[in-house]
Amino acid sequence: MAETLGAFGFVLYWFLKGVTMDAELPFRTEKRSSVIGFITVIIPLICGSLTFRYRERRGDSSILRMEYRLIIFLQSISAFTSIDTLLKDLQIKHSEFGRIALSGAMVTDMLAFGVTFFNAIYYEKLYGFMQTVGFCLFVVVMICVVRPAMYWVIKQTPEGRPVKDFYLYSIFGIAFACFTFFNKVIHLFGPAGSFVFGLTVPNGYPLGTTLIQKFESFNLGSILPLFGSLTMMQVDLLRLFKESGDLIRMEGQIYEVISFILLVNTTKFVVTTITAYAFKMPLRDSFALALVLSNKGIFELAYYTYAVELKVRTIKLFYIYLKSEELVYFHKN
């Protein structure tokens, strides 16, 4: 029951993040943010892939190719939901720095979708192609059917009056239907479907604002914490501490994973700093932007959990990854 509630809260969290985001933001992104977002993904992806191939040729790799690809992918991207939450907590979301960071994160998310579908088509051929077609059709329906329907709901709401609960709960139900479509029909990360649907909801008054006011505080305060706590309960800390000696001896899976994550994260941090500074951002702001875009949050936690459930990644590597993220955080700070 608690696990179901936690998953429910996570899907709702993604939907509401989509609602708060301006769907037209990617089309208004300035050149600086686009280039920073592009480079901060592509260079770590290339560096991680070359390092893995080098380890594989030497026979030093004890981790599956799919597991390496997951690590490279999640360490290279800057998930919009994680960056948005961090900037909101720091109260700099609406500053110029915040807009650059959010625009860069949005570019990385768009690239992440592109990389996902490229890999699906390259490795899974027809099945990957069908996934891509399913996603494209979903986006077309969102733009051509659902978005106009949202504006119709707004027109049905008299000025100064609240949106009817029937419309709100219908939207709420559709968000979970989109999750099911992504998860069960086209077999992609389910919450992404709710997020894309949330983008179709016009942000601001009356519809977007009402949804946020009605559900966000309750979700963040009561339901979503269950997801984080129940996920962390899968971590076998005793076993991890027993194997931490391998890290000191620079051998074993724990050393392999942590060293690889540090390599990709350091590459991402350095190239982001250099790129931002090249666009005449102050060095201090360039460092800060690199830290923000290297931030990992609930999205990465959920995606690794999703990978474990699909048996793409083992539970052992899952808890090694969580410990690695702690080491990366302290390394940067």
C-alpha positions in Angstrom: 0.0 0.0 0.0 2.7 2.5 1.0 4.8 1.5 -2.1 1.8 2.2 -4.3 1.2 5.5 -2.7 4.8 6.5 -3.2 4.7 5.6 -6.9 1.4 7.6 -7.1 3.1 10.6 -5.6 6.0 10.4 -8.0 3.8 10.3 -11.0 1.8 13.2 -9.7 5.1 15.1 -9.0 6.1 14.7 -12.7 2.7 15.8 -13.9 2.8 18.9 -11.8 6.3 19.7 -12.9 5.1 19.7 -16.5 2.2 22.0 -15.5 4.5 24.6 -14.0 6.8 24.6 -17.0 6.2 26.9 -20.0 5.8 24.5 -23.0 7.1 27.3 -25.3 10.4 27.7 -23.3 12.4 25.4 -25.7 11.4 27.6 -28.6 12.6 30.8 -26.8 15.9 29.4 -25.6 18.8 31.7 -26.5 21.9 30.5 -28.3 24.0 30.6 -25.1 21.7 28.2 -23.2 21.3 25.9 -26.2 25.0 25.5 -26.7 25.7 25.0 -23.0 22.9 22.4 -22.8 24.1 20.6 -25.9 27.8 20.4 -24.9 27.1 19.5 -21.3 25.4 16.3 -22.5 27.3 15.4 -25.7 30.9 15.6 -24.3 30.3 13.5 -21.2 28.4 10.9 -23.4 31.4 10.7 -25.7 33.9 10.6 -22.9 32.0 7.9 -21.0 31.5 5.8 -24.1 35.2 5.9 -25.0 36.2 5.0 -21.5 33.9 2.0 -21.4 35.2 0.8 -24.8 38.7 1.1 -23.5 37.9 -0.8 -20.3 36.0 -3.4 -22.4 39.0 -4.0 -24.8 41.4 -4.4 -21.8 39.0 -6.9 -20.2 38.7 -4.7 -17.0 35.0 -4.4 -17.1 32.8 -6.6 -14.8 29.6 -4.6 -15.5 27.2 -5.3 -18.3 27.2 -3.1 -21.4 23.6 -2.1 -20.7 24.5 -1.1 -17.2 27.3 1.1 -18.4 25.0 2.8 -20.9 22.5 3.6 -18.1 25.3 5.1 -16.0 26.6 7.2 -18.9 23.1 8.4 -19.8 22.0 9.4 -16.4 25.3 11.0 -15.4 25.4 13.1 -18.6 21.9 14.6 -18.6 20.6 17.4 -16.4 17.0 16.4 -15.7 14.7 19.4 -15.9 12.7 18.3 -12.9 15.7 18.0 -10.6 17.2 21.4 -11.8 13.8 23.1 -11.4 13.4 21.8 -7.8 16.9 22.8 -6.9 16.5 26.4 -8.3 13.2 26.7 -6.5 14.7 25.7 -3.2 17.5 28.2 -3.7 15.0 30.9 -4.6 16.8 31.8 -7.8 14.4 30.1 -10.3 13.2 33.4 -11.8 16.6 35.1 -11.9 18.7 35.4 -15.1 21.0 32.7 -13.8 17.9 30.5 -13.2 16.5 31.0 -16.7 19.9 30.0 -18.2 20.0 26.9 -16.1 16.4 25.9 -16.8 16.8 26.5 -20.6 20.0 24.5 -20.6 18.3 21.7 -18.7 15.4 21.7 -21.1 17.8 21.3 -24.0 19.5 18.3 -22.3 16.1 16.7 -21.8 15.3 17.1 -25.4 18.6 15.6 -26.3 18.0 12.8 -23.8 14.7 11.9 -25.7 16.7 11.9 -28.9 19.4 9.7 -27.6 16.9 7.3 -26.1 15.1 6.8 -29.4 18.3 6.6 -31.3 19.5 3.8 -29.0 16.2 2.0 -29.2 16.2 2.0 -33.0 19.9 1.1 -33.2 19.9 -1.7 -30.7 16.3 -3.0 -31.0 15.5 -2.3 -34.6 11.8 -2.7 -35.4 10.7 -2.6 -31.7 12.7 0.6 -31.1 11.2 2.1 -34.3 7.7 1.3 -33.1 8.4 2.9 -29.7 9.6 6.1 -31.5 6.5 6.1 -33.7 4.3 5.6 -30.6 5.9 8.5 -28.8 5.6 10.8 -31.9 1.9 10.0 -32.2 1.4 10.7 -28.5 3.0 14.1 -28.9 0.9 14.9 -31.9 -2.3 14.0 -30.0 -1.2 16.2 -27.1 -0.6 19.2 -29.4 -3.5 18.8 -31.8 -6.2 17.5 -29.5 -5.4 17.8 -25.8 -3.9 21.4 -25.8 -7.0 22.9 -27.6 -9.2 21.0 -25.1 -7.4 22.7 -22.2 -8.1 26.1 -23.7 -11.7 25.0 -24.1 -11.9 24.3 -20.4 -10.5 27.7 -19.6 -13.2 29.3 -21.8 -15.8 27.4 -19.9 -14.6 29.0 -16.6 -16.1 32.4 -16.0 -13.6 35.1 -15.1 -12.9 35.2 -11.4 -14.5 31.8 -10.8 -12.6 28.6 -9.9 -12.3 25.8 -12.4 -14.9 23.1 -11.8 -13.7 20.0 -9.9 -15.0 17.8 -12.6 -12.4 19.2 -15.1 -9.6 19.1 -12.5 -10.1 15.5 -11.6 -10.6 14.5 -15.2 -7.2 16.1 -16.0 -5.8 14.3 -13.0 -7.1 10.9 -14.4 -5.8 11.6 -17.9 -2.3 12.2 -16.4 -2.3 8.6 -15.0 -3.7 7.3 -18.2 -0.7 8.8 -20.0 1.6 7.1 -17.4 -0.1 3.8 -18.3 0.3 4.4 -22.0 4.0 5.1 -21.7 4.6 2.2 -19.3 2.5 -0.6 -20.7 2.0 0.3 -24.4 5.2 1.8 -25.7 7.3 0.6 -22.8 9.0 3.8 -21.9 9.6 5.5 -18.6 6.0 5.9 -17.4 6.2 9.3 -15.5 7.6 10.9 -18.7 4.1 10.5 -20.2 2.5 12.4 -17.3 5.2 15.1 -17.7 4.5 15.5 -21.4 0.8 15.7 -20.7 1.5 18.3 -18.0 3.2 20.4 -20.6 -0.1 20.7 -22.5 -1.8 22.3 -19.5 -1.5 26.1 -19.9 0.5 27.3 -17.0 -0.7 30.2 -14.9 -4.2 31.3 -14.0 -6.8 29.7 -13.9 -6.1 26.1 -14.9 -2.4 25.6 -14.1 -2.4 27.7 -11.0 -5.5 25.8 -9.6 -3.9 22.4 -10.2 -0.7 23.4 -8.4 -2.6 24.9 -5.5 -4.8 21.9 -5.1 -2.3 19.1 -5.3 1.3 20.2 -4.9 1.6 20.9 -1.2 -0.3 17.7 -0.3 1.8 15.6 -2.6 5.2 17.0 -1.6 4.3 16.9 2.1 2.5 13.6 2.4 2.8 11.2 -0.5 6.1 11.8 -2.3 8.4 11.3 0.7 7.1 7.7 0.8 8.7 7.1 -2.6 12.2 8.3 -1.4 12.1 6.4 1.9 10.8 3.1 0.4 13.4 3.2 -2.4 16.2 3.7 0.1 15.0 0.7 2.1 16.3 -1.4 -0.8 19.9 -0.4 0.0 21.9 -3.0 1.8 24.3 -0.7 3.8 25.9 -3.5 5.7 27.0 -5.3 2.5 28.1 -2.0 1.0 30.3 -1.2 4.0 31.8 -4.7 3.8 32.8 -4.2 0.2 34.1 -0.6 0.7 37.6 -2.1 1.2 37.7 -2.8 -2.5 37.4 0.9 -3.1 40.6 1.5 -1.1 42.4 -1.3 -3.0 41.0 0.2 -6.3 39.4 -3.1 -7.4 36.0 -4.7 -7.7 32.6 -3.4 -8.9 32.3 -0.7 -6.3 35.6 0.9 -7.5 34.6 0.4 -11.1 31.2 2.1 -10.7 32.4 5.0 -8.5 35.5 5.8 -10.6 33.4 5.8 -13.7 30.7 8.1 -12.2 33.4 10.5 -11.0 35.0 10.5 -14.4 31.7 11.4 -16.3 30.7 13.9 -13.6 34.1 15.6 -13.6 34.0 15.8 -17.4 30.5 17.3 -17.3 31.5 19.9 -14.7 34.6 21.0 -16.5 33.1 21.3 -20.0 30.1 23.2 -18.6 32.3 25.6 -16.7 34.5 26.2 -19.8 31.5 26.6 -22.1 29.7 29.1 -19.8 32.9 31.1 -19.3 33.5 31.2 -23.1 30.1 32.9 -23.4 31.4 35.6 -21.1 29.6 34.5 -17.9 31.6 35.4 -14.8 33.9 32.6 -13.6 32.0 32.3 -10.3 28.6 32.0 -12.2 30.2 29.5 -14.6 31.2 27.3 -11.6 27.7 27.7 -10.1 26.0 26.7 -13.3 28.2 23.6 -13.7 27.3 22.6 -10.1 23.6 23.1 -10.8 23.6 21.2 -14.1 25.5 18.4 -12.4 22.8 18.1 -9.7 21.1 14.7 -9.4 17.7 14.4 -7.8 14.6 12.3 -7.6 14.5 11.6 -11.3 17.8 9.7 -11.3 16.7 7.8 -8.2 13.5 6.8 -9.9 15.1 5.8 -13.2 17.6 3.5 -11.5 14.7 1.9 -9.6 12.9 1.5 -12.9 16.0 -0.2 -14.4 16.2 -2.6 -11.4 12.5 -3.5 -11.8 13.1 -4.2 -15.5 16.2 -6.3 -14.5 18.3 -4.1 -16.7 20.4 -3.3 -13.7 21.1 -5.4 -10.6 20.1 -4.3 -7.1 23.8 -4.5 -6.1 24.8 -1.9 -8.6 21.8 0.1 -7.6 23.0 0.6 -4.1 26.6 1.1 -5.2 25.3 3.9 -7.4 23.5 5.6 -4.5 26.6 5.6 -2.4 28.6 6.9 -5.4 26.2 9.9 -5.7 27.0 10.8 -2.1 30.8 10.7 -2.9 30.3 12.8 -6.0 28.3 15.4 -3.9 31.1 15.7 -1.3 33.8 15.7 -4.0 32.2 18.8 -5.6 31.5 20.7 -2.4 
